[in-house]
């Protein structure tokens, strides 16, 4: 067996995330669904929802829920753009 120096290219692949699934998960599960698209955003929104829910007896969630859906869609889109540029 000969000892040769060969260049080996290693390709690591990640699949893109679906914006539609991200929106659906966040619509149905709120900040828990955001874990699919953004972990930090989900943790932030869980804390915000707890605070808003306590102070408004849950009525403030009418405002925070759509914000979470938009945030999840944007985070998924940004993830996919970074993935296509090879930055992840």
Secondary structure, 3 states (H helix, E strand, C coil): CCCCCCCCCCCCCCCCCCHHHHHHHHHHHHHHHHHHCCHHHHHHHHHHHHHHHHHHCCCCHHHHHHHHHHHHHHHHHHHHHHHHHCCC
